[in-house]
Amino acid sequence: MSAPAERPAVLITGAAGTLGTALVSAFTSAHWTVFVGVHRTSLPAPPPGCIPIPLEVSNTAAWTRAAETIGDQVPFLDVLIHNAGISEDSLLTSTPVDAWDRTMSVNLRPAAVGTRELLPRLRCPHGSHVVFVSSLASRAGGSGQSVYAASKAALIGLAQSLARELAPEGIRVNTVFPGVLPGPMTDALSPLARERLIAANLLHTLNDPIEVARFIAFLVTTRNISGQVFHLDSRVSAWA
């Protein structure tokens, strides 16, 4: 299946997850060509305009193959959204070293390796956009979240460095905190932990993945925003 040449193109990693499926819907509804990065779980019924790409984000060769596939389909990639992520919460003293390695290999390393591999495709004449999906845990990590919080905090530093490096080429790089979303990560919490997260939001609700996807779909159409962090729920943290 070939992509219509006139459509802008986006690659979304972790496309089968809660936010990923909302992002796919938002971009296909706006008539984008959507490259759907999937690994263990595929979208049950990809909507028209989607091109599935097998993508194990921790594997450099998989990113090289993805870049080749995209290059065969479209002249440029307008947007790259690093959405894939995992969480293996436990106290530091109970966290095995391989859990650190797994988390960093999924949450952090692909943001650097994937962006590098796709950089030739991202050099659009009109500029392109890279979005990192991070978390408020990066700024206020909770007990038992040392691995996850560290990986998400590192994303912010990487994004802001890349925003400086890539600005001369017209490539914008921004970070989004999507808030606490319904889905497998939230479902795995104890009822008490879930209620605490809801109570921490001023509006006393989980965030809406459709609303987050709409925000990101708007953000990538902007031309003068780069190196910023957008916090999308109603939790208020102290100024640092």
C-alpha positions in Angstrom: 0.0 0.0 0.0 1.4 3.4 -1.0 0.8 6.6 0.8 -0.9 9.6 -1.0 1.9 12.0 -1.8 -0.1 15.1 -0.8 -0.8 14.0 2.8 1.5 14.9 5.7 3.0 11.8 7.4 3.4 10.8 11.0 5.1 7.9 12.8 3.5 6.9 16.1 5.3 4.4 18.3 3.4 2.4 20.9 0.4 2.8 18.6 -1.6 -0.1 20.1 -1.7 1.5 23.6 -4.2 3.7 25.2 -2.7 7.0 24.0 -1.4 5.4 20.8 -4.8 4.4 19.6 -6.2 7.9 20.3 -3.3 9.4 18.4 -3.9 7.1 15.4 -7.6 8.1 15.4 -6.8 11.9 15.7 -4.3 11.9 12.8 -6.3 9.6 10.5 -9.4 11.8 11.1 -7.3 14.8 10.0 -6.3 12.9 6.8 -2.7 12.2 7.6 -0.7 9.2 6.4 -0.1 7.4 9.7 2.8 4.9 10.1 1.7 2.7 13.0 4.7 1.4 15.0 3.6 -1.9 16.6 5.5 -4.6 18.4 3.7 -7.3 20.4 0.2 -5.9 20.0 -1.3 -4.8 16.7 -4.3 -2.5 16.2 -7.3 -4.7 15.8 -8.7 -2.9 12.8 -6.3 -0.1 11.5 -8.4 2.7 10.0 -7.9 3.8 6.4 -4.7 5.8 6.0 -2.7 3.6 8.4 0.5 1.8 7.4 1.6 -0.7 10.1 5.3 -1.0 10.7 6.8 -3.7 12.9 8.9 -1.8 15.3 10.7 -3.1 18.4 11.8 0.3 19.6 14.7 -1.0 21.6 16.3 -2.5 18.5 18.4 -0.2 16.4 18.1 -2.4 13.2 14.3 -2.1 13.5 14.6 1.7 13.4 16.8 1.4 10.3 14.2 -0.8 8.6 11.4 1.5 9.6 13.3 4.5 8.1 13.7 2.5 4.9 10.0 1.6 4.8 8.9 5.2 5.4 11.4 6.4 2.7 9.8 4.0 0.2 6.3 5.4 0.9 6.7 9.2 1.4 9.4 11.8 0.5 9.4 13.2 4.1 8.1 12.5 7.6 6.4 15.5 9.0 6.0 14.2 12.6 7.6 11.6 14.8 5.9 10.8 18.1 7.8 8.7 20.6 4.9 7.3 22.6 6.1 3.7 23.4 6.8 3.2 27.1 6.8 0.7 30.0 6.7 0.9 33.7 8.2 -1.6 36.2 7.5 0.0 39.5 9.3 -1.2 42.7 11.5 0.2 45.5 15.1 0.7 44.5 16.3 -2.0 46.8 13.9 -4.5 45.1 14.6 -3.4 41.5 16.9 -5.8 39.5 19.4 -4.3 37.2 17.7 -5.8 34.1 14.6 -3.8 35.0 16.6 -0.6 34.7 18.1 -1.8 31.4 14.6 -2.7 30.0 13.0 0.5 31.0 15.8 2.7 29.6 15.9 0.6 26.4 12.2 1.3 25.8 11.5 4.7 27.4 14.7 6.6 26.6 17.1 5.0 24.1 14.6 4.9 21.2 14.0 8.7 21.5 17.6 9.2 20.6 18.3 6.3 18.2 14.9 6.6 16.4 15.2 10.3 15.9 18.8 9.9 14.6 17.7 7.1 12.2 14.8 9.1 10.9 16.6 12.4 10.7 17.0 12.3 6.9 13.3 11.8 6.5 12.5 14.6 9.0 14.4 17.2 7.0 11.2 18.5 5.4 11.4 21.7 3.3 8.6 23.2 5.6 10.1 21.8 8.9 9.0 18.9 11.0 8.2 18.1 14.6 9.3 15.5 17.1 7.2 14.8 20.2 8.4 12.9 23.3 5.7 11.5 25.6 7.1 11.9 29.1 5.4 12.1 32.5 5.0 14.3 35.6 6.9 11.5 37.4 10.0 13.1 35.7 9.6 16.1 38.1 7.9 14.5 41.1 8.7 10.8 41.1 6.8 8.8 43.6 8.1 6.1 45.9 8.7 3.0 43.9 9.1 4.9 40.6 12.8 5.5 40.5 13.4 3.6 37.2 10.4 5.1 35.5 10.9 8.6 36.8 14.6 8.6 35.8 13.8 7.5 32.3 11.1 10.1 31.8 13.3 12.9 33.3 16.1 12.0 30.9 13.6 12.4 28.0 13.2 16.1 28.9 16.9 16.8 28.9 17.2 14.9 25.6 14.3 16.8 24.0 15.6 20.2 25.0 19.1 19.4 23.7 17.7 18.2 20.4 15.5 21.3 20.2 18.7 23.3 20.2 20.6 21.0 17.8 17.8 20.7 15.3 16.4 24.2 15.3 18.7 25.3 12.4 17.1 22.7 10.3 13.6 23.8 11.2 12.8 20.7 13.3 10.9 21.4 16.5 11.1 19.1 19.5 8.7 19.2 22.4 7.7 17.1 25.4 4.2 16.3 26.6 3.0 15.0 30.0 -0.2 13.3 29.1 -1.5 12.9 32.7 -2.9 9.8 34.3 -4.8 8.0 31.6 -7.1 5.0 31.9 -5.5 1.8 30.6 -3.2 -1.1 31.6 -0.8 1.0 33.7 -3.6 2.5 35.7 -5.5 -0.8 36.0 -2.5 -2.4 37.6 -2.6 0.1 40.5 -4.2 -0.7 43.8 -7.5 1.0 44.4 -5.9 3.2 47.0 -3.1 4.3 44.6 -5.6 5.0 41.9 -7.8 7.1 44.2 -4.8 9.1 45.3 -3.9 9.9 41.7 -7.5 11.0 41.0 -7.6 13.1 44.1 -4.3 14.9 43.1 -6.1 16.3 40.1 -8.0 19.5 40.9 -10.8 18.3 38.7 -10.8 14.8 40.4 -10.7 12.8 37.2 -8.4 10.7 35.1 -7.2 12.4 32.0 -8.9 11.8 28.6 -6.6 10.2 25.9 -8.7 11.7 23.1 -8.1 15.2 24.5 -4.4 14.5 24.8 -4.3 13.3 21.3 -6.1 16.3 20.0 -3.6 18.6 21.8 -0.6 16.8 20.2 -2.3 16.9 16.8 -2.6 20.6 17.2 0.9 21.1 18.6 2.6 19.6 15.6 0.9 22.0 13.3 2.6 25.0 15.0 5.7 26.6 13.6 7.3 28.6 16.5 7.1 26.3 19.5 10.1 24.1 20.4 12.0 23.0 23.5 8.9 23.2 25.7 7.2 20.9 28.2 3.4 20.7 28.2 1.6 19.3 31.3 -1.9 18.3 30.3 -3.8 17.3 33.4 -5.0 19.3 36.4 -2.3 18.4 39.0 -0.4 21.4 40.3 3.2 20.9 41.3 5.5 23.4 43.1 7.7 25.7 41.1 11.3 24.5 41.1 
